[in-house]
Amino acid sequence: VHLIPHFVLAVLSPAQAIVVYTDREVHGAVGSRVTLHCSFWSSEWVSDDISFTWRYQPEGGRDAISIFHYAKGQPYIDEVGTFKERIQWVGDPRWKDGSIVIHNLDYSDNGTFTCDVKNPPDIVGKTSQVTLYVFEKVPTRYGVVLGAVIGGVLGVVLLLLLLFYVVRYCWLRRQAALQRRLSAMEKGKLHKPGKDASKRGRQTPVLYAMLDHSRSTKAVSEKKAKGLGESRKDKK
């Protein structure tokens, strides 16, 4: 009989452990309200017996008290402490959501809130904690500032890229227009010699006619001069 190693058994039959998620910390202003988000992952379908429990440990305190409980489809607010009239259930088990809202915040609400979820038969797992900080005025978070800076830089980069493409497009259009003009000029130069040749062709007969006329005029004048010379000899 071959023995199966323990790690193989662990892989083949993983332990069913529910996983609970909350924010690490939340900030709120005095007199306002804040949402404490709680969600979970479970290997089982959402059971009708699912339950959510919220506990609160004051800042600097040692003991945690139960302030809210959800079971059998009904929310229950514990009649203990200062939260009994300020808690609102906003969760939905179908969406694996066990969130609550605390209204009318006060400095005394500073502390740690723990969310515990049971989804039978998946009931084993760790809880999750969120720390609440109450201020006179909620400070601007570093992440918000960083996000705004990154967003501004990205906006500038996109604007520069847009400007670059617009300038490039205009330059290409201008280059294309210049190329068309150069092509038109070159075509005009190619057609000019033909026109000049035709003009020369037309001018050639005229030149010949002028030359013939000048020759005939010269011959007539020579004949006249010769006739005058002979008449003078005869007179002598």
C-alpha positions as CSV (number, residue, x, y, z in Angstrom):
1,V,0.0,0.0,0.0
2,H,1.4,3.3,-1.0
3,L,1.1,6.2,1.4
4,I,0.0,9.5,0.0
5,P,2.1,12.5,1.2
6,H,0.4,15.0,3.5
7,F,0.9,17.9,1.1
8,V,-0.9,16.0,-1.7
9,L,-3.9,15.4,0.6
10,A,-3.9,19.1,1.4
11,V,-4.0,20.0,-2.3
12,L,-6.7,17.4,-3.1
13,S,-8.9,18.4,-0.2
14,P,-8.3,22.1,0.6
15,A,-9.6,23.4,3.9
16,Q,-12.8,25.3,3.7
17,A,-12.0,28.8,5.1
18,I,-14.2,31.8,4.7
19,V,-12.3,35.0,3.9
20,V,-13.6,38.4,5.1
21,Y,-12.6,41.8,3.6
22,T,-12.9,45.3,5.0
23,D,-11.1,48.6,4.4
24,R,-7.9,49.2,6.5
25,E,-9.1,52.5,7.7
26,V,-11.9,55.1,7.1
27,H,-12.1,58.8,7.9
28,G,-15.2,60.8,8.9
29,A,-16.1,64.3,10.0
30,V,-17.9,65.1,13.2
31,G,-21.6,65.0,12.7
32,S,-21.4,63.2,9.3
33,R,-21.9,59.5,8.6
34,V,-19.5,56.8,7.4
35,T,-20.0,53.4,5.7
36,L,-18.1,50.4,7.1
37,H,-17.8,48.0,4.2
38,C,-17.6,44.2,4.8
39,S,-17.6,41.5,2.1
40,F,-16.5,37.9,2.0
41,W,-15.4,34.9,-0.1
42,S,-16.7,31.5,0.6
43,S,-16.4,28.1,-1.2
44,E,-20.0,27.5,-0.4
45,W,-23.2,29.0,-1.8
46,V,-24.7,31.8,0.3
47,S,-26.6,29.9,3.0
48,D,-29.9,30.9,4.5
49,D,-28.2,30.7,7.8
50,I,-25.5,33.2,7.0
51,S,-24.7,35.6,9.8
52,F,-22.7,38.9,10.2
53,T,-21.4,40.2,13.4
54,W,-19.8,43.7,14.0
55,R,-17.7,44.4,17.2
56,Y,-16.2,47.6,18.4
57,Q,-13.1,48.3,20.4
58,P,-12.6,51.9,21.5
59,E,-9.3,53.7,20.8
60,G,-7.0,52.8,23.7
61,G,-9.5,50.2,25.0
62,R,-8.8,46.5,25.6
63,D,-12.2,44.9,25.3
64,A,-14.4,44.7,22.2
65,I,-18.2,44.8,22.4
66,S,-20.8,43.5,20.0
67,I,-22.8,46.3,18.4
68,F,-24.6,44.7,15.5
69,H,-25.7,41.2,14.4
70,Y,-27.4,39.8,11.3
71,A,-29.0,36.3,11.3
72,K,-31.9,34.5,9.8
73,G,-32.5,37.4,7.4
74,Q,-32.9,40.0,10.1
75,P,-30.6,42.7,11.4
76,Y,-30.2,43.2,15.2
77,I,-28.7,46.2,16.8
78,D,-27.3,45.5,20.3
79,E,-28.7,47.7,23.0
80,V,-25.3,48.4,24.4
81,G,-23.0,51.4,24.0
82,T,-23.6,54.6,22.1
83,F,-24.2,53.0,18.6
84,K,-27.7,51.6,19.3
85,E,-29.5,54.4,17.7
86,R,-26.9,55.3,15.0
87,I,-26.3,52.1,13.1
88,Q,-28.0,51.3,9.8
89,W,-27.8,48.0,7.9
90,V,-27.0,48.5,4.2
91,G,-25.7,45.0,3.4
92,D,-27.1,42.3,1.1
93,P,-26.1,38.7,1.8
94,R,-27.0,37.8,-1.8
95,W,-24.1,40.0,-2.9
96,K,-21.9,38.8,-0.1
97,D,-22.2,42.3,1.5
98,G,-22.4,42.9,5.2
99,S,-21.8,46.6,5.4
100,I,-23.2,49.0,8.0
101,V,-23.5,52.8,8.3
102,I,-22.8,54.8,11.4
103,H,-24.6,58.2,11.6
104,N,-23.8,61.3,13.5
105,L,-20.1,60.6,14.1
106,D,-18.3,61.8,17.3
107,Y,-14.7,61.8,18.5
108,S,-15.7,59.1,20.9
109,D,-16.3,56.8,17.9
110,N,-12.6,56.5,17.2
111,G,-11.6,52.9,17.4
112,T,-11.4,49.5,15.6
113,F,-14.5,47.7,14.1
114,T,-14.3,44.0,13.4
115,C,-16.5,42.1,10.9
116,D,-17.1,38.4,11.3
117,V,-19.0,36.3,8.8
118,K,-20.3,32.7,9.1
119,N,-21.7,30.9,6.0
120,P,-22.6,27.4,7.2
121,P,-21.1,24.9,6.6
122,D,-18.2,27.3,5.9
123,I,-17.7,28.8,9.3
124,V,-13.9,28.7,9.7
125,G,-11.9,31.7,8.9
126,K,-10.4,35.0,10.1
127,T,-12.2,38.2,10.8
128,S,-11.3,41.5,9.3
129,Q,-10.8,44.9,11.0
130,V,-11.2,48.5,10.0
131,T,-10.1,51.5,12.0
132,L,-12.3,54.6,12.2
133,Y,-10.7,58.1,12.5
134,V,-13.1,61.0,13.3
135,F,-11.9,64.6,12.5
136,E,-13.3,68.1,12.7
137,K,-12.6,68.2,9.0
138,V,-11.6,65.2,7.0
139,P,-8.0,65.7,5.7
140,T,-7.2,65.3,2.1
141,R,-5.8,61.8,1.6
142,Y,-2.4,61.3,0.0
143,G,-3.9,59.0,-2.5
144,V,-6.4,61.6,-3.7
145,V,-3.6,64.2,-4.1
146,L,-1.4,61.7,-5.9
147,G,-4.3,60.6,-8.1
148,A,-5.0,64.3,-9.0
149,V,-1.3,64.9,-9.8
150,I,-1.1,61.8,-12.0
151,G,-4.4,62.8,-13.7
152,G,-3.0,66.3,-14.4
153,V,0.2,64.9,-15.8
154,L,-1.7,62.5,-18.1
155,G,-3.9,65.3,-19.2
156,V,-0.9,67.4,-20.2
157,V,0.7,64.5,-22.0
158,L,-2.5,63.8,-24.0
159,L,-2.7,67.5,-24.8
160,L,0.9,67.6,-26.1
161,L,0.3,64.5,-28.2
162,L,-2.8,66.0,-29.7
163,L,-0.9,69.2,-30.4
164,F,1.9,67.2,-32.0
165,Y,-0.5,65.3,-34.3
166,V,-2.3,68.5,-35.3
167,V,1.0,70.2,-36.2
168,R,2.2,67.1,-38.0
169,Y,-1.0,66.9,-40.0
170,C,-0.8,70.6,-41.0
171,W,2.9,70.2,-42.0
172,L,2.0,67.1,-44.1
173,R,-0.8,69.0,-45.9
174,R,1.5,71.9,-46.6
175,Q,4.2,69.5,-48.0
176,A,1.6,67.8,-50.2
177,A,0.4,71.2,-51.5
178,L,4.0,72.2,-52.3
179,Q,4.6,68.9,-54.0
180,R,1.6,69.4,-56.2
181,R,2.7,72.9,-57.1
182,L,6.2,71.6,-58.0
183,S,4.7,68.9,-60.1
184,A,2.5,71.4,-61.9
185,M,5.5,73.6,-62.6
186,E,7.5,70.7,-64.0
187,K,4.6,69.7,-66.3
188,G,4.4,73.3,-67.5
189,K,8.1,73.4,-68.3
190,L,7.8,70.1,-70.3
191,H,4.9,71.6,-72.4
192,K,6.7,74.9,-73.1
193,P,9.3,73.6,-75.6
194,G,6.5,72.2,-77.8
195,K,4.8,75.6,-77.8
196,D,8.1,77.4,-78.6
197,A,8.8,74.9,-81.4
198,S,5.4,75.6,-82.9
199,K,6.1,79.3,-82.7
200,R,9.4,78.8,-84.3
201,G,7.7,76.6,-86.9
202,R,5.3,79.4,-87.6
203,Q,8.0,82.1,-87.7
204,T,10.3,80.2,-90.1
205,P,8.2,80.8,-93.3
206,V,7.9,84.5,-92.4
207,L,11.7,84.8,-92.0
208,Y,12.2,83.0,-95.4
209,A,9.7,85.4,-97.0
210,M,11.5,88.4,-95.5
211,L,14.8,87.0,-96.8
212,D,13.4,86.5,-100.3
213,H,11.9,89.9,-100.3
214,S,15.2,91.5,-99.2
215,R,17.0,89.5,-102.0
216,S,14.6,90.5,-104.6
217,T,14.8,94.2,-103.5
218,K,18.6,94.0,-103.7
219,A,18.5,92.5,-107.2
220,V,16.2,95.2,-108.4
221,S,18.4,97.9,-107.0
222,E,21.4,96.3,-108.6
223,K,19.7,96.1,-112.0
224,K,18.7,99.8,-111.7
225,A,22.2,100.8,-110.8
226,K,23.5,98.8,-113.8
227,G,21.0,100.4,-116.1
228,L,22.0,103.8,-115.0
229,G,25.7,103.0,-115.6
230,E,25.1,101.8,-119.1
231,S,23.0,104.9,-119.9
232,R,25.8,107.1,-118.8
233,K,28.2,105.3,-121.1
234,D,25.9,105.7,-124.0
235,K,25.7,109.5,-123.4
236,K,29.4,109.8,-123.5
